[in-house]
Amino acid sequence: MNILRLLSLAMAGLVLASCYAPPSPSQWDHPQMSVNQQQADRAECRQRANFQTEREIEREGPFMAEQRDAQLQQMFDRHDQAGRTRQVYDNCLRDKGYAPVVPERR
């Protein structure tokens, strides 16, 4: 096997491995909080996550938009941004004492 093919396979493996992220819980619960407080906390964490990811995108600099004109790259960027937003949201709820709700298997 030539070196170029080996490097291509290794790079493809690294790209695929970097795309994996453990699944994010879809629901969070804090048994000591009222329903109203839980809704307020979720709204606060959603707002915080959106603000933080937008700020991170702005920090990339003015030249990033020029470099990312390709439609496929923009799709990847939106996917990455959504994942990062979810990660910040999950961390916010976890920091407030919430625990992920594990769905019961049937």
Phi and psi in radians as a Rosetta constraint file:
Dihedral C 1 N 2 CA 2 C 2 CIRCULARHARMONIC -1.323 0.35
Dihedral N 2 CA 2 C 2 N 3 CIRCULARHARMONIC 2.828 0.35
Dihedral C 2 N 3 CA 3 C 3 CIRCULARHARMONIC -1.154 0.35
Dihedral N 3 CA 3 C 3 N 4 CIRCULARHARMONIC -0.622 0.35
Dihedral C 3 N 4 CA 4 C 4 CIRCULARHARMONIC -1.129 0.35
Dihedral N 4 CA 4 C 4 N 5 CIRCULARHARMONIC -0.735 0.35
Dihedral C 4 N 5 CA 5 C 5 CIRCULARHARMONIC -1.157 0.35
Dihedral N 5 CA 5 C 5 N 6 CIRCULARHARMONIC -0.714 0.35
Dihedral C 5 N 6 CA 6 C 6 CIRCULARHARMONIC -1.073 0.35
Dihedral N 6 CA 6 C 6 N 7 CIRCULARHARMONIC -0.759 0.35
Dihedral C 6 N 7 CA 7 C 7 CIRCULARHARMONIC -1.143 0.35
Dihedral N 7 CA 7 C 7 N 8 CIRCULARHARMONIC -0.677 0.35
Dihedral C 7 N 8 CA 8 C 8 CIRCULARHARMONIC -1.089 0.35
Dihedral N 8 CA 8 C 8 N 9 CIRCULARHARMONIC -0.764 0.35
Dihedral C 8 N 9 CA 9 C 9 CIRCULARHARMONIC -1.132 0.35
Dihedral N 9 CA 9 C 9 N 10 CIRCULARHARMONIC -0.711 0.35
Dihedral C 9 N 10 CA 10 C 10 CIRCULARHARMONIC -1.124 0.35
Dihedral N 10 CA 10 C 10 N 11 CIRCULARHARMONIC -0.719 0.35
Dihedral C 10 N 11 CA 11 C 11 CIRCULARHARMONIC -1.148 0.35
Dihedral N 11 CA 11 C 11 N 12 CIRCULARHARMONIC -0.739 0.35
Dihedral C 11 N 12 CA 12 C 12 CIRCULARHARMONIC -1.078 0.35
Dihedral N 12 CA 12 C 12 N 13 CIRCULARHARMONIC -0.701 0.35
Dihedral C 12 N 13 CA 13 C 13 CIRCULARHARMONIC -1.100 0.35
Dihedral N 13 CA 13 C 13 N 14 CIRCULARHARMONIC -0.712 0.35
Dihedral C 13 N 14 CA 14 C 14 CIRCULARHARMONIC -1.150 0.35
Dihedral N 14 CA 14 C 14 N 15 CIRCULARHARMONIC -0.702 0.35
Dihedral C 14 N 15 CA 15 C 15 CIRCULARHARMONIC -1.117 0.35
Dihedral N 15 CA 15 C 15 N 16 CIRCULARHARMONIC -0.795 0.35
Dihedral C 15 N 16 CA 16 C 16 CIRCULARHARMONIC -1.105 0.35
Dihedral N 16 CA 16 C 16 N 17 CIRCULARHARMONIC -0.727 0.35
Dihedral C 16 N 17 CA 17 C 17 CIRCULARHARMONIC -1.131 0.35
Dihedral N 17 CA 17 C 17 N 18 CIRCULARHARMONIC -0.613 0.35
Dihedral C 17 N 18 CA 18 C 18 CIRCULARHARMONIC -1.261 0.35
Dihedral N 18 CA 18 C 18 N 19 CIRCULARHARMONIC -0.332 0.35
Dihedral C 18 N 19 CA 19 C 19 CIRCULARHARMONIC -1.394 0.35
Dihedral N 19 CA 19 C 19 N 20 CIRCULARHARMONIC -0.312 0.35
Dihedral C 19 N 20 CA 20 C 20 CIRCULARHARMONIC -1.328 0.35
Dihedral N 20 CA 20 C 20 N 21 CIRCULARHARMONIC 2.334 0.35
Dihedral C 20 N 21 CA 21 C 21 CIRCULARHARMONIC -2.452 0.35
Dihedral N 21 CA 21 C 21 N 22 CIRCULARHARMONIC 2.450 0.35
Dihedral C 21 N 22 CA 22 C 22 CIRCULARHARMONIC -1.051 0.35
Dihedral N 22 CA 22 C 22 N 23 CIRCULARHARMONIC 2.579 0.35
Dihedral C 22 N 23 CA 23 C 23 CIRCULARHARMONIC -1.077 0.35
Dihedral N 23 CA 23 C 23 N 24 CIRCULARHARMONIC 2.504 0.35
Dihedral C 23 N 24 CA 24 C 24 CIRCULARHARMONIC -1.594 0.35
Dihedral N 24 CA 24 C 24 N 25 CIRCULARHARMONIC 2.432 0.35
Dihedral C 24 N 25 CA 25 C 25 CIRCULARHARMONIC -1.120 0.35
Dihedral N 25 CA 25 C 25 N 26 CIRCULARHARMONIC 2.513 0.35
Dihedral C 25 N 26 CA 26 C 26 CIRCULARHARMONIC -1.581 0.35
Dihedral N 26 CA 26 C 26 N 27 CIRCULARHARMONIC -0.321 0.35
Dihedral C 26 N 27 CA 27 C 27 CIRCULARHARMONIC -2.374 0.35
Dihedral N 27 CA 27 C 27 N 28 CIRCULARHARMONIC 2.572 0.35
Dihedral C 27 N 28 CA 28 C 28 CIRCULARHARMONIC -2.219 0.35
Dihedral N 28 CA 28 C 28 N 29 CIRCULARHARMONIC 2.631 0.35
Dihedral C 28 N 29 CA 29 C 29 CIRCULARHARMONIC -2.472 0.35
Dihedral N 29 CA 29 C 29 N 30 CIRCULARHARMONIC 2.570 0.35
Dihedral C 29 N 30 CA 30 C 30 CIRCULARHARMONIC -2.398 0.35
Dihedral N 30 CA 30 C 30 N 31 CIRCULARHARMONIC 1.739 0.35
Dihedral C 30 N 31 CA 31 C 31 CIRCULARHARMONIC -1.048 0.35
Dihedral N 31 CA 31 C 31 N 32 CIRCULARHARMONIC -0.336 0.35
Dihedral C 31 N 32 CA 32 C 32 CIRCULARHARMONIC -1.610 0.35
Dihedral N 32 CA 32 C 32 N 33 CIRCULARHARMONIC 0.011 0.35
Dihedral C 32 N 33 CA 33 C 33 CIRCULARHARMONIC -1.854 0.35
Dihedral N 33 CA 33 C 33 N 34 CIRCULARHARMONIC 2.522 0.35
Dihedral C 33 N 34 CA 34 C 34 CIRCULARHARMONIC -1.233 0.35
Dihedral N 34 CA 34 C 34 N 35 CIRCULARHARMONIC 2.856 0.35
Dihedral C 34 N 35 CA 35 C 35 CIRCULARHARMONIC -1.054 0.35
Dihedral N 35 CA 35 C 35 N 36 CIRCULARHARMONIC -0.728 0.35
Dihedral C 35 N 36 CA 36 C 36 CIRCULARHARMONIC -1.098 0.35
Dihedral N 36 CA 36 C 36 N 37 CIRCULARHARMONIC -0.725 0.35
Dihedral C 36 N 37 CA 37 C 37 CIRCULARHARMONIC -1.173 0.35
Dihedral N 37 CA 37 C 37 N 38 CIRCULARHARMONIC -0.684 0.35
Dihedral C 37 N 38 CA 38 C 38 CIRCULARHARMONIC -1.088 0.35
Dihedral N 38 CA 38 C 38 N 39 CIRCULARHARMONIC -0.737 0.35
Dihedral C 38 N 39 CA 39 C 39 CIRCULARHARMONIC -1.103 0.35
Dihedral N 39 CA 39 C 39 N 40 CIRCULARHARMONIC -0.717 0.35
Dihedral C 39 N 40 CA 40 C 40 CIRCULARHARMONIC -1.136 0.35
Dihedral N 40 CA 40 C 40 N 41 CIRCULARHARMONIC -0.749 0.35
Dihedral C 40 N 41 CA 41 C 41 CIRCULARHARMONIC -1.108 0.35
Dihedral N 41 CA 41 C 41 N 42 CIRCULARHARMONIC -0.724 0.35
Dihedral C 41 N 42 CA 42 C 42 CIRCULARHARMONIC -1.100 0.35
Dihedral N 42 CA 42 C 42 N 43 CIRCULARHARMONIC -0.751 0.35
Dihedral C 42 N 43 CA 43 C 43 CIRCULARHARMONIC -1.107 0.35
Dihedral N 43 CA 43 C 43 N 44 CIRCULARHARMONIC -0.740 0.35
Dihedral C 43 N 44 CA 44 C 44 CIRCULARHARMONIC -1.100 0.35
Dihedral N 44 CA 44 C 44 N 45 CIRCULARHARMONIC -0.775 0.35
Dihedral C 44 N 45 CA 45 C 45 CIRCULARHARMONIC -1.177 0.35
Dihedral N 45 CA 45 C 45 N 46 CIRCULARHARMONIC -0.641 0.35
Dihedral C 45 N 46 CA 46 C 46 CIRCULARHARMONIC -1.120 0.35
Dihedral N 46 CA 46 C 46 N 47 CIRCULARHARMONIC -0.774 0.35
Dihedral C 46 N 47 CA 47 C 47 CIRCULARHARMONIC -1.128 0.35
Dihedral N 47 CA 47 C 47 N 48 CIRCULARHARMONIC -0.752 0.35
Dihedral C 47 N 48 CA 48 C 48 CIRCULARHARMONIC -1.091 0.35
Dihedral N 48 CA 48 C 48 N 49 CIRCULARHARMONIC -0.745 0.35
Dihedral C 48 N 49 CA 49 C 49 CIRCULARHARMONIC -1.138 0.35
Dihedral N 49 CA 49 C 49 N 50 CIRCULARHARMONIC -0.769 0.35
Dihedral C 49 N 50 CA 50 C 50 CIRCULARHARMONIC -1.104 0.35
Dihedral N 50 CA 50 C 50 N 51 CIRCULARHARMONIC -0.756 0.35
Dihedral C 50 N 51 CA 51 C 51 CIRCULARHARMONIC -1.094 0.35
Dihedral N 51 CA 51 C 51 N 52 CIRCULARHARMONIC -0.810 0.35
Dihedral C 51 N 52 CA 52 C 52 CIRCULARHARMONIC -1.150 0.35
Dihedral N 52 CA 52 C 52 N 53 CIRCULARHARMONIC -0.734 0.35
Dihedral C 52 N 53 CA 53 C 53 CIRCULARHARMONIC -1.201 0.35
Dihedral N 53 CA 53 C 53 N 54 CIRCULARHARMONIC -0.647 0.35
Dihedral C 53 N 54 CA 54 C 54 CIRCULARHARMONIC -1.092 0.35
Dihedral N 54 CA 54 C 54 N 55 CIRCULARHARMONIC -0.715 0.35
Dihedral C 54 N 55 CA 55 C 55 CIRCULARHARMONIC -1.121 0.35
Dihedral N 55 CA 55 C 55 N 56 CIRCULARHARMONIC -0.695 0.35
Dihedral C 55 N 56 CA 56 C 56 CIRCULARHARMONIC -1.116 0.35
Dihedral N 56 CA 56 C 56 N 57 CIRCULARHARMONIC -0.668 0.35
Dihedral C 56 N 57 CA 57 C 57 CIRCULARHARMONIC -1.152 0.35
Dihedral N 57 CA 57 C 57 N 58 CIRCULARHARMONIC -0.735 0.35
Dihedral C 57 N 58 CA 58 C 58 CIRCULARHARMONIC -1.094 0.35
Dihedral N 58 CA 58 C 58 N 59 CIRCULARHARMONIC -0.589 0.35
Dihedral C 58 N 59 CA 59 C 59 CIRCULARHARMONIC -1.216 0.35
Dihedral N 59 CA 59 C 59 N 60 CIRCULARHARMONIC -0.284 0.35
Dihedral C 59 N 60 CA 60 C 60 CIRCULARHARMONIC -1.124 0.35
Dihedral N 60 CA 60 C 60 N 61 CIRCULARHARMONIC -0.410 0.35
Dihedral C 60 N 61 CA 61 C 61 CIRCULARHARMONIC 1.880 0.35
Dihedral N 61 CA 61 C 61 N 62 CIRCULARHARMONIC 2.854 0.35
Dihedral C 61 N 62 CA 62 C 62 CIRCULARHARMONIC -1.240 0.35
Dihedral N 62 CA 62 C 62 N 63 CIRCULARHARMONIC -0.326 0.35
Dihedral C 62 N 63 CA 63 C 63 CIRCULARHARMONIC -1.515 0.35
Dihedral N 63 CA 63 C 63 N 64 CIRCULARHARMONIC -0.234 0.35
Dihedral C 63 N 64 CA 64 C 64 CIRCULARHARMONIC -1.122 0.35
Dihedral N 64 CA 64 C 64 N 65 CIRCULARHARMONIC -0.649 0.35
Dihedral C 64 N 65 CA 65 C 65 CIRCULARHARMONIC -1.103 0.35
Dihedral N 65 CA 65 C 65 N 66 CIRCULARHARMONIC -0.661 0.35
Dihedral C 65 N 66 CA 66 C 66 CIRCULARHARMONIC -1.168 0.35
Dihedral N 66 CA 66 C 66 N 67 CIRCULARHARMONIC -0.623 0.35
Dihedral C 66 N 67 CA 67 C 67 CIRCULARHARMONIC -1.333 0.35
Dihedral N 67 CA 67 C 67 N 68 CIRCULARHARMONIC -0.287 0.35
Dihedral C 67 N 68 CA 68 C 68 CIRCULARHARMONIC -2.006 0.35
Dihedral N 68 CA 68 C 68 N 69 CIRCULARHARMONIC 0.778 0.35
Dihedral C 68 N 69 CA 69 C 69 CIRCULARHARMONIC -1.391 0.35
Dihedral N 69 CA 69 C 69 N 70 CIRCULARHARMONIC -0.375 0.35
Dihedral C 69 N 70 CA 70 C 70 CIRCULARHARMONIC -1.150 0.35
Dihedral N 70 CA 70 C 70 N 71 CIRCULARHARMONIC 2.392 0.35
Dihedral C 70 N 71 CA 71 C 71 CIRCULARHARMONIC -1.056 0.35
Dihedral N 71 CA 71 C 71 N 72 CIRCULARHARMONIC -0.731 0.35
Dihedral C 71 N 72 CA 72 C 72 CIRCULARHARMONIC -1.101 0.35
Dihedral N 72 CA 72 C 72 N 73 CIRCULARHARMONIC -0.751 0.35
Dihedral C 72 N 73 CA 73 C 73 CIRCULARHARMONIC -1.105 0.35
Dihedral N 73 CA 73 C 73 N 74 CIRCULARHARMONIC -0.655 0.35
Dihedral C 73 N 74 CA 74 C 74 CIRCULARHARMONIC -1.136 0.35
Dihedral N 74 CA 74 C 74 N 75 CIRCULARHARMONIC -0.648 0.35
Dihedral C 74 N 75 CA 75 C 75 CIRCULARHARMONIC -1.118 0.35
Dihedral N 75 CA 75 C 75 N 76 CIRCULARHARMONIC -0.756 0.35
Dihedral C 75 N 76 CA 76 C 76 CIRCULARHARMONIC -1.096 0.35
Dihedral N 76 CA 76 C 76 N 77 CIRCULARHARMONIC -0.709 0.35
Dihedral C 76 N 77 CA 77 C 77 CIRCULARHARMONIC -1.099 0.35
Dihedral N 77 CA 77 C 77 N 78 CIRCULARHARMONIC -0.730 0.35
Dihedral C 77 N 78 CA 78 C 78 CIRCULARHARMONIC -1.128 0.35
Dihedral N 78 CA 78 C 78 N 79 CIRCULARHARMONIC -0.693 0.35
Dihedral C 78 N 79 CA 79 C 79 CIRCULARHARMONIC -1.107 0.35
Dihedral N 79 CA 79 C 79 N 80 CIRCULARHARMONIC -0.796 0.35
Dihedral C 79 N 80 CA 80 C 80 CIRCULARHARMONIC -1.091 0.35
Dihedral N 80 CA 80 C 80 N 81 CIRCULARHARMONIC -0.712 0.35
Dihedral C 80 N 81 CA 81 C 81 CIRCULARHARMONIC -1.131 0.35
Dihedral N 81 CA 81 C 81 N 82 CIRCULARHARMONIC -0.727 0.35
Dihedral C 81 N 82 CA 82 C 82 CIRCULARHARMONIC -1.110 0.35
Dihedral N 82 CA 82 C 82 N 83 CIRCULARHARMONIC -0.723 0.35
Dihedral C 82 N 83 CA 83 C 83 CIRCULARHARMONIC -1.128 0.35
Dihedral N 83 CA 83 C 83 N 84 CIRCULARHARMONIC -0.718 0.35
Dihedral C 83 N 84 CA 84 C 84 CIRCULARHARMONIC -1.170 0.35
Dihedral N 84 CA 84 C 84 N 85 CIRCULARHARMONIC -0.705 0.35
Dihedral C 84 N 85 CA 85 C 85 CIRCULARHARMONIC -1.064 0.35
Dihedral N 85 CA 85 C 85 N 86 CIRCULARHARMONIC -0.771 0.35
Dihedral C 85 N 86 CA 86 C 86 CIRCULARHARMONIC -1.114 0.35
Dihedral N 86 CA 86 C 86 N 87 CIRCULARHARMONIC -0.681 0.35
Dihedral C 86 N 87 CA 87 C 87 CIRCULARHARMONIC -1.106 0.35
Dihedral N 87 CA 87 C 87 N 88 CIRCULARHARMONIC -0.766 0.35
Dihedral C 87 N 88 CA 88 C 88 CIRCULARHARMONIC -1.138 0.35
Dihedral N 88 CA 88 C 88 N 89 CIRCULARHARMONIC -0.719 0.35
Dihedral C 88 N 89 CA 89 C 89 CIRCULARHARMONIC -1.065 0.35
Dihedral N 89 CA 89 C 89 N 90 CIRCULARHARMONIC -0.849 0.35
Dihedral C 89 N 90 CA 90 C 90 CIRCULARHARMONIC -1.056 0.35
Dihedral N 90 CA 90 C 90 N 91 CIRCULARHARMONIC -0.758 0.35
Dihedral C 90 N 91 CA 91 C 91 CIRCULARHARMONIC -1.117 0.35
Dihedral N 91 CA 91 C 91 N 92 CIRCULARHARMONIC -0.653 0.35
Dihedral C 91 N 92 CA 92 C 92 CIRCULARHARMONIC -1.076 0.35
Dihedral N 92 CA 92 C 92 N 93 CIRCULARHARMONIC -0.846 0.35
Dihedral C 92 N 93 CA 93 C 93 CIRCULARHARMONIC -1.133 0.35
Dihedral N 93 CA 93 C 93 N 94 CIRCULARHARMONIC -0.701 0.35
Dihedral C 93 N 94 CA 94 C 94 CIRCULARHARMONIC -1.073 0.35
Dihedral N 94 CA 94 C 94 N 95 CIRCULARHARMONIC -0.718 0.35
Dihedral C 94 N 95 CA 95 C 95 CIRCULARHARMONIC -1.133 0.35
Dihedral N 95 CA 95 C 95 N 96 CIRCULARHARMONIC -0.462 0.35
Dihedral C 95 N 96 CA 96 C 96 CIRCULARHARMONIC -1.487 0.35
Dihedral N 96 CA 96 C 96 N 97 CIRCULARHARMONIC 0.019 0.35
Dihedral C 96 N 97 CA 97 C 97 CIRCULARHARMONIC 1.684 0.35
Dihedral N 97 CA 97 C 97 N 98 CIRCULARHARMONIC 0.147 0.35
Dihedral C 97 N 98 CA 98 C 98 CIRCULARHARMONIC -1.378 0.35
Dihedral N 98 CA 98 C 98 N 99 CIRCULARHARMONIC 2.678 0.35
Dihedral C 98 N 99 CA 99 C 99 CIRCULARHARMONIC -2.157 0.35
Dihedral N 99 CA 99 C 99 N 100 CIRCULARHARMONIC 2.536 0.35
Dihedral C 99 N 100 CA 100 C 100 CIRCULARHARMONIC -1.173 0.35
Dihedral N 100 CA 100 C 100 N 101 CIRCULARHARMONIC 2.481 0.35
Dihedral C 100 N 101 CA 101 C 101 CIRCULARHARMONIC -1.567 0.35
Dihedral N 101 CA 101 C 101 N 102 CIRCULARHARMONIC 2.131 0.35
Dihedral C 101 N 102 CA 102 C 102 CIRCULARHARMONIC -1.617 0.35
Dihedral N 102 CA 102 C 102 N 103 CIRCULARHARMONIC 2.075 0.35
Dihedral C 102 N 103 CA 103 C 103 CIRCULARHARMONIC -1.154 0.35
Dihedral N 103 CA 103 C 103 N 104 CIRCULARHARMONIC 2.496 0.35
Dihedral C 103 N 104 CA 104 C 104 CIRCULARHARMONIC -1.292 0.35
Dihedral N 104 CA 104 C 104 N 105 CIRCULARHARMONIC 2.420 0.35
Dihedral C 104 N 105 CA 105 C 105 CIRCULARHARMONIC -1.480 0.35
Dihedral N 105 CA 105 C 105 N 106 CIRCULARHARMONIC 2.436 0.35
